[in-house]
Amino acid sequence: MEHAPAEAQMPTVDDLDELADLLERTHRDDELYLRWSRGPQVDLATDDDKGDPEQSSRDSLTGIKLPGLSANPLSVEPWWGDRSIRLWVARRLYDYSHLRHLRGPGVRPWVLIGEQCGRGPDNEPLVICHRPVAWVSDRALRECEQAVQEQGSDEWGPLNRAD
């Protein structure tokens, strides 16, 4: 893993193979999630007198504050069988890749170890981050797009409401 700028204090997963390897190496008790945001330095900033991070997202339709960070699990589902973990993580990364452009400058994917605390209005997991793990590189994003396109499905794409 290449290290990101000092202020991020977090390594960067360079490619899809490294992301798949991270998933395989992570202890079963540690749930990995993928989040698209400006990063843990923003998402985990303290907002109260106790110094505890707020860790909340907002519903984009209503503006309601949600009790956790919107994120998507990286854990491979049993029905996936012995299929490629690389393709699994490519799909998980690709699902919300539109958020980078929708939410503006500085939004990028990062991996965290967390615990689900609820579900958001789009049925997405809401999680409490226990530990930021790594940024995901632009190279990995390009590789995920290529891996998804190689599947040749005309019916499948990112989960973008605007399309």
MDTraj code that builds the backbone (N, CA, C; nanometers):
import mdtraj as md
import numpy as np

residues = "MET GLU HIS ALA PRO ALA GLU ALA GLN MET PRO THR VAL ASP ASP LEU ASP GLU LEU ALA ASP LEU LEU GLU ARG THR HIS ARG ASP ASP GLU LEU TYR LEU ARG TRP SER ARG GLY PRO GLN VAL ASP LEU ALA THR ASP ASP ASP LYS GLY ASP PRO GLU GLN SER SER ARG ASP SER LEU THR GLY ILE LYS LEU PRO GLY LEU SER ALA ASN PRO LEU SER VAL GLU PRO TRP TRP GLY ASP ARG SER ILE ARG LEU TRP VAL ALA ARG ARG LEU TYR ASP TYR SER HIS LEU ARG HIS LEU ARG GLY PRO GLY VAL ARG PRO TRP VAL LEU ILE GLY GLU GLN CYS GLY ARG GLY PRO ASP ASN GLU PRO LEU VAL ILE CYS HIS ARG PRO VAL ALA TRP VAL SER ASP ARG ALA LEU ARG GLU CYS GLU GLN ALA VAL GLN GLU GLN GLY SER ASP GLU TRP GLY PRO LEU ASN ARG ALA ASP".split()
xyz = np.array([
    [0.0841, -0.1189, 0.0000],
    [0.0000, 0.0000, 0.0000],
    [0.0875, 0.1237, 0.0000],
    [0.0544, 0.2164, -0.0823],
    [0.1248, 0.3438, -0.0871],
    [0.0594, 0.4345, 0.0162],
    [0.1394, 0.5193, 0.0795],
    [0.0822, 0.6075, 0.1823],
    [0.0294, 0.7359, 0.1222],
    [-0.0854, 0.7790, 0.1716],
    [-0.1508, 0.9027, 0.1288],
    [-0.0794, 1.0199, 0.1954],
    [-0.1155, 1.1431, 0.1613],
    [-0.0546, 1.2583, 0.2251],
    [-0.0625, 1.2500, 0.3771],
    [0.0324, 1.3116, 0.4439],
    [0.0454, 1.3016, 0.5896],
    [-0.0827, 1.3356, 0.6642],
    [-0.1584, 1.4362, 0.6167],
    [-0.2785, 1.4753, 0.6906],
    [-0.3850, 1.3663, 0.6909],
    [-0.3799, 1.2750, 0.5961],
    [-0.4780, 1.1670, 0.5915],
    [-0.4422, 1.0548, 0.6891],
    [-0.3123, 1.0358, 0.7182],
    [-0.2679, 0.9325, 0.8117],
    [-0.3273, 0.7962, 0.7807],
    [-0.3418, 0.7654, 0.6539],
    [-0.4037, 0.6402, 0.6161],
    [-0.3386, 0.5919, 0.4864],
    [-0.3079, 0.4624, 0.4762],
    [-0.2514, 0.4111, 0.3517],
    [-0.3553, 0.4121, 0.2397],
    [-0.3092, 0.3844, 0.1191],
    [-0.3972, 0.3766, 0.0031],
    [-0.3874, 0.2388, -0.0596],
    [-0.5028, 0.1773, -0.0844],
    [-0.5088, 0.0524, -0.1592],
    [-0.4860, 0.0899, -0.3048],
    [-0.3809, 0.0333, -0.3650],
    [-0.3394, 0.0749, -0.4984],
    [-0.4234, 0.0197, -0.6123],
    [-0.4758, -0.1029, -0.5968],
    [-0.5495, -0.1638, -0.7069],
    [-0.6514, -0.2641, -0.6534],
    [-0.7303, -0.3208, -0.7439],
    [-0.8357, -0.4146, -0.7034],
    [-0.7802, -0.5404, -0.6387],
    [-0.6669, -0.5880, -0.6882],
    [-0.6075, -0.7072, -0.6279],
    [-0.5723, -0.6817, -0.4815],
    [-0.5203, -0.5650, -0.4528],
    [-0.4855, -0.5303, -0.3155],
    [-0.6102, -0.5160, -0.2279],
    [-0.7188, -0.4632, -0.2851],
    [-0.8438, -0.4516, -0.2109],
    [-0.9016, -0.5903, -0.1820],
    [-0.8973, -0.6787, -0.2810],
    [-0.9438, -0.8162, -0.2607],
    [-0.8580, -0.8861, -0.1552],
    [-0.7280, -0.8638, -0.1590],
    [-0.6373, -0.9237, -0.0608],
    [-0.6668, -0.8702, 0.0799],
    [-0.6938, -0.7419, 0.0905],
    [-0.7282, -0.6822, 0.2197],
    [-0.8535, -0.7500, 0.2762],
    [-0.9525, -0.7714, 0.1921],
    [-1.0761, -0.8367, 0.2353],
    [-1.0479, -0.9796, 0.2833],
    [-0.9659, -1.0512, 0.2086],
    [-0.9342, -1.1893, 0.2461],
    [-0.8522, -1.1973, 0.3754],
    [-0.7660, -1.0999, 0.3990],
    [-0.6782, -1.1005, 0.5165],
    [-0.7446, -1.0487, 0.6434],
    [-0.8574, -0.9813, 0.6300],
    [-0.9224, -0.9208, 0.7456],
    [-0.9894, -1.0273, 0.8314],
    [-0.9704, -1.0183, 0.9599],
    [-1.0281, -1.1143, 1.0551],
    [-1.1800, -1.1155, 1.0419],
    [-1.2396, -1.2309, 1.0537],
    [-1.3850, -1.2469, 1.0383],
    [-1.4666, -1.1574, 1.1314],
    [-1.4142, -1.1275, 1.2481],
    [-1.4865, -1.0426, 1.3437],
    [-1.4837, -0.8949, 1.3059],
    [-1.3959, -0.8582, 1.2140],
    [-1.3846, -0.7190, 1.1691],
    [-1.4609, -0.7014, 1.0390],
    [-1.5722, -0.6303, 1.0452],
    [-1.6530, -0.6059, 0.9255],
    [-1.5957, -0.4875, 0.8481],
    [-1.5592, -0.5109, 0.7227],
    [-1.5094, -0.4042, 0.6361],
    [-1.6254, -0.3410, 0.5611],
    [-1.6221, -0.2087, 0.5541],
    [-1.7219, -0.1322, 0.4807],
    [-1.6516, -0.0360, 0.3873],
    [-1.7213, 0.0013, 0.2818],
    [-1.6723, 0.0984, 0.1854],
    [-1.7598, 0.2222, 0.1957],
    [-1.6966, 0.3371, 0.2107],
    [-1.7699, 0.4633, 0.2232],
    [-1.7168, 0.5631, 0.1221],
    [-1.8083, 0.6383, 0.0611],
    [-1.7736, 0.7466, -0.0310],
    [-1.7973, 0.8776, 0.0424],
    [-1.6898, 0.9506, 0.0705],
    [-1.7026, 1.0788, 0.1400],
    [-1.5719, 1.1554, 0.1267],
    [-1.5603, 1.2623, 0.2009],
    [-1.4357, 1.3394, 0.2040],
    [-1.3355, 1.2784, 0.3004],
    [-1.3731, 1.1680, 0.3642],
    [-1.2790, 1.0905, 0.4437],
    [-1.3020, 1.0952, 0.5927],
    [-1.2263, 1.0132, 0.6637],
    [-1.2438, 1.0035, 0.8087],
    [-1.2129, 1.1333, 0.8826],
    [-1.1255, 1.2156, 0.8298],
    [-1.0951, 1.3420, 0.8971],
    [-1.2172, 1.4324, 0.9036],
    [-1.3119, 1.4153, 0.8111],
    [-1.4377, 1.4900, 0.8114],
    [-1.5460, 1.4098, 0.8838],
    [-1.5602, 1.2831, 0.8458],
    [-1.6672, 1.1991, 0.9017],
    [-1.6513, 1.1712, 1.0506],
    [-1.5291, 1.1708, 1.0992],
    [-1.5041, 1.1363, 1.2380],
    [-1.4637, 1.2569, 1.3223],
    [-1.4854, 1.3768, 1.2681],
    [-1.4539, 1.4991, 1.3426],
    [-1.5460, 1.5096, 1.4639],
    [-1.4926, 1.5567, 1.5735],
    [-1.5748, 1.5713, 1.6942],
    [-1.6637, 1.6933, 1.6810],
    [-1.7870, 1.6769, 1.7298],
    [-1.8862, 1.7832, 1.7171],
    [-1.9555, 1.8129, 1.8487],
    [-1.9042, 1.7544, 1.9574],
    [-1.9692, 1.7785, 2.0852],
    [-1.8659, 1.8081, 2.1944],
    [-1.9119, 1.8404, 2.3113],
    [-1.8246, 1.8759, 2.4226],
    [-1.7441, 1.7579, 2.4745],
    [-1.7936, 1.6358, 2.4538],
    [-1.7262, 1.5168, 2.5043],
    [-1.6068, 1.4769, 2.4178],
    [-1.5993, 1.5299, 2.2977],
    [-1.4929, 1.4930, 2.2064],
    [-1.5212, 1.3658, 2.1283],
    [-1.6464, 1.3182, 2.1340],
    [-1.6840, 1.1987, 2.0592],
    [-1.7218, 1.2377, 1.9167],
    [-1.6791, 1.1576, 1.8184],
    [-1.7203, 1.1881, 1.6813],
    [-1.8705, 1.1676, 1.6639],
    [-1.9297, 1.2529, 1.5814],
    [-2.0739, 1.2466, 1.5591],
    [-2.1129, 1.1243, 1.4763],
    [-2.0358, 1.0929, 1.3740],
    [-2.0595, 0.9779, 1.2872],
    [-2.2032, 0.9681, 1.2385],
    [-2.2443, 1.0643, 1.1604],
    [-2.3782, 1.0597, 1.1027],
    [-2.3736, 1.1012, 0.9566],
    [-2.4750, 1.0570, 0.8848],
    [-2.4964, 1.0958, 0.7454],
    [-2.6288, 1.1700, 0.7404],
    [-2.6600, 1.2251, 0.6242],
    [-2.7893, 1.2926, 0.6045],
    [-2.8596, 1.2307, 0.4856],
    [-2.9895, 1.2153, 0.4993],
    [-3.0720, 1.1699, 0.3876],
    [-3.0798, 1.2847, 0.2881],
    [-3.0405, 1.2606, 0.1649],
    [-3.0366, 1.3694, 0.0668],
    [-3.1753, 1.4177, 0.0249],
    [-3.2787, 1.3378, 0.0422],
    [-3.4139, 1.3802, 0.0066],
    [-3.4736, 1.4713, 0.1137],
    [-3.4648, 1.4313, 0.2404],
    [-3.5322, 1.5037, 0.3479],
    [-3.4401, 1.5884, 0.4343],
    [-3.3089, 1.5595, 0.4278],
    [-3.2141, 1.6301, 0.5129],
    [-3.2062, 1.5739, 0.6540],
    [-3.2796, 1.4674, 0.6818],
    [-3.2792, 1.4073, 0.8151],
    [-3.1411, 1.3526, 0.8472],
    [-3.0970, 1.3794, 0.9693],
    [-2.9701, 1.3277, 1.0186],
    [-2.9871, 1.1801, 1.0523],
    [-2.9001, 1.0970, 0.9970],
    [-2.9067, 0.9528, 1.0170],
    [-2.8089, 0.9106, 1.1263],
    [-2.8435, 0.8084, 1.2037],
    [-2.7624, 0.7683, 1.3185],
    [-2.6438, 0.6784, 1.2830],
    [-2.5638, 0.7178, 1.1882],
    [-2.4470, 0.6409, 1.1477],
    [-2.4014, 0.6869, 1.0110],
    [-2.2904, 0.6325, 0.9662],
    [-2.2343, 0.6661, 0.8356],
    [-2.2896, 0.5713, 0.7298],
    [-2.3415, 0.6255, 0.6207],
    [-2.3855, 0.5419, 0.5091],
    [-2.2626, 0.4742, 0.4496],
    [-2.2670, 0.3439, 0.4421],
    [-2.1536, 0.2674, 0.3893],
    [-2.2063, 0.1354, 0.3352],
    [-2.1232, 0.0661, 0.2619],
    [-2.1627, -0.0620, 0.2059],
    [-2.0655, -0.1707, 0.2481],
    [-2.1191, -0.2852, 0.2874],
    [-2.0325, -0.3930, 0.3341],
    [-1.9482, -0.4500, 0.2209],
    [-1.8259, -0.4844, 0.2524],
    [-1.7400, -0.5519, 0.1556],
    [-1.7446, -0.7036, 0.1729],
    [-1.7986, -0.7514, 0.2833],
    [-1.8039, -0.8952, 0.3097],
    [-1.8688, -0.9694, 0.1934],
    [-1.8064, -1.0786, 0.1551],
    [-1.8582, -1.1610, 0.0461],
    [-1.9749, -1.2447, 0.0979],
    [-2.0850, -1.2412, 0.0283],
    [-2.2032, -1.3188, 0.0650],
    [-2.1824, -1.4664, 0.0281],
    [-2.2380, -1.5571, 0.1090],
    [-2.2204, -1.7008, 0.0823],
    [-2.2669, -1.7439, -0.0578],
    [-2.3734, -1.6818, -0.1103],
    [-2.4241, -1.7202, -0.2425],
    [-2.3256, -1.6898, -0.3550],
    [-2.2238, -1.6046, -0.3276],
    [-2.1230, -1.5710, -0.4279],
    [-2.0381, -1.6937, -0.4605],
    [-2.0325, -1.7873, -0.3675],
    [-1.9585, -1.9117, -0.3899],
    [-1.8097, -1.8889, -0.4054],
    [-1.7510, -1.9596, -0.5010],
    [-1.6061, -1.9494, -0.5215],
    [-1.5712, -1.8549, -0.6370],
    [-1.6637, -1.7667, -0.6679],
    [-1.6376, -1.6693, -0.7743],
    [-1.5273, -1.5722, -0.7311],
    [-1.4803, -1.4934, -0.8225],
    [-1.3699, -1.4009, -0.8015],
    [-1.3998, -1.2951, -0.6945],
    [-1.3151, -1.2896, -0.5934],
    [-1.3277, -1.1838, -0.4921],
    [-1.2929, -1.0494, -0.5550],
    [-1.2041, -1.0508, -0.6507],
    [-1.1684, -0.9278, -0.7213],
    [-1.2913, -0.8677, -0.7891],
    [-1.3722, -0.9521, -0.8554],
    [-1.4939, -0.9027, -0.9197],
    [-1.5950, -0.8568, -0.8143],
    [-1.6030, -0.9265, -0.7016],
    [-1.6926, -0.8860, -0.5935],
    [-1.6595, -0.7444, -0.5471],
    [-1.5320, -0.7181, -0.5168],
    [-1.4964, -0.5851, -0.4661],
    [-1.5098, -0.4801, -0.5761],
    [-1.4877, -0.5217, -0.7027],
    [-1.5074, -0.4277, -0.8146],
    [-1.6523, -0.3821, -0.8190],
    [-1.7416, -0.4761, -0.8047],
    [-1.8842, -0.4427, -0.8091],
    [-1.9233, -0.3552, -0.6911],
    [-1.8754, -0.3875, -0.5719],
    [-1.9079, -0.3094, -0.4529],
    [-1.8559, -0.1658, -0.4681],
    [-1.7394, -0.1512, -0.5256],
    [-1.6797, -0.0196, -0.5459],
    [-1.7542, 0.0574, -0.6549],
    [-1.7925, -0.0117, -0.7597],
    [-1.8595, 0.0512, -0.8739],
    [-2.0013, 0.0976, -0.8407],
    [-2.0698, 0.0256, -0.7504],
    [-2.2100, 0.0550, -0.7190],
    [-2.2353, 0.2032, -0.6897],
    [-2.1461, 0.2648, -0.6162],
    [-2.1678, 0.4041, -0.5751],
    [-2.0618, 0.4996, -0.6300],
    [-1.9960, 0.4603, -0.7381],
    [-1.8902, 0.5435, -0.7958],
    [-1.9418, 0.6791, -0.8450],
    [-2.0703, 0.6892, -0.8734],
    [-2.1288, 0.8161, -0.9177],
    [-2.1235, 0.9232, -0.8072],
    [-2.1097, 0.8811, -0.6810],
    [-2.1090, 0.9779, -0.5703],
    [-1.9899, 1.0724, -0.5763],
    [-1.8814, 1.0289, -0.6368],
    [-1.7630, 1.1137, -0.6499],
    [-1.7984, 1.2430, -0.7241],
    [-1.8763, 1.2306, -0.8288],
    [-1.9136, 1.3475, -0.9093],
    [-2.0353, 1.4194, -0.8511],
    [-2.1276, 1.3431, -0.7965],
    [-2.2500, 1.4002, -0.7409],
    [-2.2224, 1.4867, -0.6174],
    [-2.1327, 1.4410, -0.5312],
    [-2.1084, 1.5087, -0.4035],
    [-1.9933, 1.6082, -0.4057],
    [-1.9238, 1.6178, -0.5171],
    [-1.8258, 1.7238, -0.5319],
    [-1.6820, 1.6903, -0.4972],
    [-1.5978, 1.7939, -0.5032],
    [-1.4539, 1.7772, -0.4845],
    [-1.4188, 1.7135, -0.3498],
    [-1.3184, 1.6270, -0.3544],
    [-1.2691, 1.5650, -0.2327],
    [-1.3391, 1.4366, -0.1940],
    [-1.4497, 1.4028, -0.2617],
    [-1.5220, 1.2792, -0.2285],
    [-1.4516, 1.1637, -0.2988],
    [-1.4180, 1.0637, -0.2186],
    [-1.3500, 0.9449, -0.2709],
    [-1.3801, 0.8265, -0.1808],
    [-1.3547, 0.7058, -0.2289],
    [-1.3857, 0.5884, -0.1471],
    [-1.2766, 0.5583, -0.0449],
    [-1.3213, 0.5102, 0.0698],
    [-1.2276, 0.4632, 0.1715],
    [-1.2881, 0.3442, 0.2444],
    [-1.2022, 0.2634, 0.2998],
    [-1.2417, 0.1407, 0.3674],
    [-1.2312, 0.1619, 0.5172],
    [-1.3280, 0.1066, 0.5901],
    [-1.3274, 0.1178, 0.7352],
    [-1.3703, -0.0126, 0.7985],
    [-1.3300, -0.0324, 0.9216],
    [-1.3825, -0.1410, 1.0032],
    [-1.4910, -0.0779, 1.0881],
    [-1.6100, -0.1362, 1.0841],
    [-1.7208, -0.0761, 1.1557],
    [-1.8235, -0.1769, 1.2000],
    [-1.9294, -0.1220, 1.2570],
    [-2.0388, -0.2026, 1.3090],
    [-2.1699, -0.1401, 1.2645],
    [-2.2568, -0.2218, 1.2075],
    [-2.3855, -0.1705, 1.1617],
    [-2.4706, -0.1313, 1.2813],
    [-2.5325, -0.0119, 1.2710],
    [-2.6181, 0.0365, 1.3797],
    [-2.7596, 0.0661, 1.3310],
    [-2.7864, 0.0434, 1.2025],
    [-2.9189, 0.0686, 1.1477],
    [-2.9166, 0.0593, 0.9970],
    [-3.0261, 0.1040, 0.9364],
    [-3.0403, 0.1084, 0.7903],
    [-3.0906, 0.2452, 0.7504],
    [-3.0385, 0.2948, 0.6389],
    [-3.0819, 0.4236, 0.5877],
    [-3.2044, 0.4108, 0.4998],
    [-3.2546, 0.5221, 0.4465],
    [-3.3767, 0.5212, 0.3654],
    [-3.3634, 0.4465, 0.2334],
    [-3.2424, 0.4228, 0.1865],
    [-3.2213, 0.3433, 0.0654],
    [-3.1844, 0.1998, 0.1021],
    [-3.2102, 0.1630, 0.2262],
    [-3.1787, 0.0313, 0.2816],
    [-3.0288, 0.0065, 0.2939],
    [-2.9494, 0.1132, 0.2853],
    [-2.8055, 0.0984, 0.3005],
    [-2.7707, 0.0858, 0.4487],
    [-2.6660, 0.0103, 0.4801],
    [-2.6238, 0.0016, 0.6194],
    [-2.5767, 0.1379, 0.6711],
    [-2.6113, 0.1662, 0.7941],
    [-2.5566, 0.2804, 0.8670],
    [-2.4593, 0.2202, 0.9668],
    [-2.3376, 0.2695, 0.9679],
    [-2.2346, 0.2084, 1.0507],
    [-2.1660, 0.3093, 1.1412],
    [-2.1118, 0.2571, 1.2479],
    [-2.0229, 0.3335, 1.3346],
    [-1.8825, 0.2850, 1.3013],
    [-1.7956, 0.3769, 1.2659],
    [-1.6582, 0.3429, 1.2292],
    [-1.5766, 0.3167, 1.3555],
    [-1.5189, 0.1981, 1.3613],
    [-1.4271, 0.1658, 1.4708],
    [-1.2844, 0.2028, 1.4340],
    [-1.2528, 0.1899, 1.3028],
    [-1.1167, 0.2227, 1.2595],
    [-1.1131, 0.2452, 1.1087],
    [-1.0648, 0.3617, 1.0657],
    [-1.0393, 0.3813, 0.9223],
    [-0.9246, 0.2885, 0.8813],
    [-0.9328, 0.2325, 0.7605],
    [-0.8326, 0.1359, 0.7163],
    [-0.7484, 0.1899, 0.6021],
    [-0.8125, 0.2337, 0.4928],
    [-0.7362, 0.2760, 0.3748],
    [-0.8228, 0.3543, 0.2776],
    [-0.7571, 0.4439, 0.2038],
    [-0.8179, 0.5071, 0.0882],
    [-0.8164, 0.4063, -0.0246],
    [-0.8996, 0.4273, -0.1262],
    [-0.8981, 0.3454, -0.2471],
    [-0.8504, 0.4350, -0.3609],
    [-0.7503, 0.3891, -0.4347],
    [-0.6856, 0.4706, -0.5378],
    [-0.7714, 0.4889, -0.6629],
    [-0.7355, 0.5884, -0.7415],
    [-0.8000, 0.6103, -0.8708],
    [-0.7751, 0.4918, -0.9645],
    [-0.6584, 0.4324, -0.9544],
    [-0.6278, 0.3137, -1.0358],
    [-0.7271, 0.2015, -1.0058],
    [-0.7553, 0.1780, -0.8782],
    [-0.8521, 0.0744, -0.8405],
    [-0.9898, 0.1074, -0.8976],
    [-1.0257, 0.2363, -0.8990],
    [-1.1536, 0.2782, -0.9561],
    [-1.1595, 0.2492, -1.1060],
    [-1.0505, 0.2782, -1.1762],
    [-1.0461, 0.2478, -1.3203],
    [-1.0554, 0.0969, -1.3438],
    [-0.9873, 0.0193, -1.2603],
    [-0.9906, -0.1262, -1.2737],
    [-1.1303, -0.1817, -1.2439],
    [-1.1993, -0.1224, -1.1469],
    [-1.3335, -0.1724, -1.1153],
    [-1.4282, -0.1443, -1.2312],
    [-1.4151, -0.0285, -1.2920],
    [-1.5004, 0.0030, -1.4067],
    [-1.4749, -0.0937, -1.5214],
    [-1.3482, -0.1234, -1.5463],
    [-1.3130, -0.2180, -1.6529],
    [-1.3662, -0.3578, -1.6208],
    [-1.3507, -0.4026, -1.4963],
    [-1.3970, -0.5361, -1.4573],
    [-1.5483, -0.5494, -1.4735],
    [-1.6211, -0.4444, -1.4386],
    [-1.7671, -0.4468, -1.4517],
    [-1.8069, -0.4455, -1.5995],
    [-1.7426, -0.3615, -1.6788],
    [-1.7741, -0.3546, -1.8221],
    [-1.7442, -0.4858, -1.8931],
    [-1.6414, -0.5563, -1.8477],
    [-1.6059, -0.6848, -1.9086],
    [-1.7138, -0.7912, -1.8879],
    [-1.8055, -0.7679, -1.7961],
    [-1.9144, -0.8633, -1.7729],
    [-2.0188, -0.8567, -1.8837],
    [-2.0211, -0.7456, -1.9600],
    [-2.1073, -0.7344, -2.0770],
    [-2.2559, -0.7239, -2.0484],
    [-2.2948, -0.6702, -1.9349],
    [-2.4370, -0.6565, -1.9037],
    [-2.4870, -0.5181, -1.9433],
    [-2.5894, -0.5154, -2.0293],
    [-2.6508, -0.3885, -2.0682],
    [-2.7504, -0.3397, -1.9634],
    [-2.7864, -0.4262, -1.8708],
    [-2.8886, -0.3941, -1.7712],
    [-2.8308, -0.3493, -1.6383],
    [-2.6992, -0.3349, -1.6283],
    [-2.6402, -0.3113, -1.4977],
    [-2.5500, -0.1891, -1.5012],
    [-2.5509, -0.1129, -1.3932],
    [-2.4652, 0.0046, -1.3827],
    [-2.4629, 0.0543, -1.2395],
    [-2.4013, 0.1710, -1.2134],
    [-2.3989, 0.2225, -1.0768],
    [-2.5397, 0.2545, -1.0292],
    [-2.5570, 0.2563, -0.8993],
    [-2.6879, 0.2800, -0.8386],
    [-2.7142, 0.4303, -0.8302],
    [-2.7301, 0.4928, -0.9441],
    [-2.7436, 0.6378, -0.9546],
    [-2.8879, 0.6748, -0.9844],
    [-2.9512, 0.7446, -0.8923],
    [-3.0920, 0.7846, -0.9109],
    [-3.1108, 0.8828, -1.0267],
    [-3.0075, 0.9581, -1.0593],
    [-3.0189, 1.0618, -1.1608],
    [-3.0279, 1.0054, -1.3035],
    [-2.9874, 0.8809, -1.3198],
    [-2.9910, 0.8221, -1.4556],
    [-3.1282, 0.7695, -1.4906],
])
top = md.Topology()
chain = top.add_chain()
for i, resn in enumerate(residues, 1):
    res = top.add_residue(resn, chain, resSeq=i)
    for name in ("N", "CA", "C"):
        top.add_atom(name, md.element.get_by_symbol(name[0]), res)
traj = md.Trajectory(xyz[None], top)
